[in-house]
């Protein structure tokens, strides 16, 4: 919470933050807390293949919306992204800055996605693990810059990239207050939380 306040200017209570065994684990916990069998997750691709696998493990189905290259840069067609949403869509998965393309969602795109999701009661799962790997600014735009406290939004982060702690496997998940009990319950049944010595090291 202190880190987010200092670096991003976000005032997030600790009750909305869960420490997880890696960023991937954080995404899996988020998916487990909202998905039922047959739910769809619309994802901007290409993405790391494990994110597709853990969505299927949680009972969901990935609907991929591929980015395009224009003038040597990766771009997202927002209308195409929105058009992929159906009555079965439970969540939208966005990795920005993106692995493997390096694409970064703009502030305007973030606000558009938030408005679209709010109007339809769709969750957003924003993987912001690479948020500090910017050349011209301190941080990439974050969904937390524009989100309300009660938005159906999970933001995932990790110690792996910014602090070069890939092998230590430690991340965190920020969700709305309404998800606090659900996430706690899923963590208790999955792994009881990451080892304390890794938390101390981080």
Order of alpha helices (4+ residues) and beta strands (2+ residues): alpha-beta-alpha-beta-alpha-beta-beta-beta-alpha-beta-alpha-beta-beta-beta-alpha-alpha
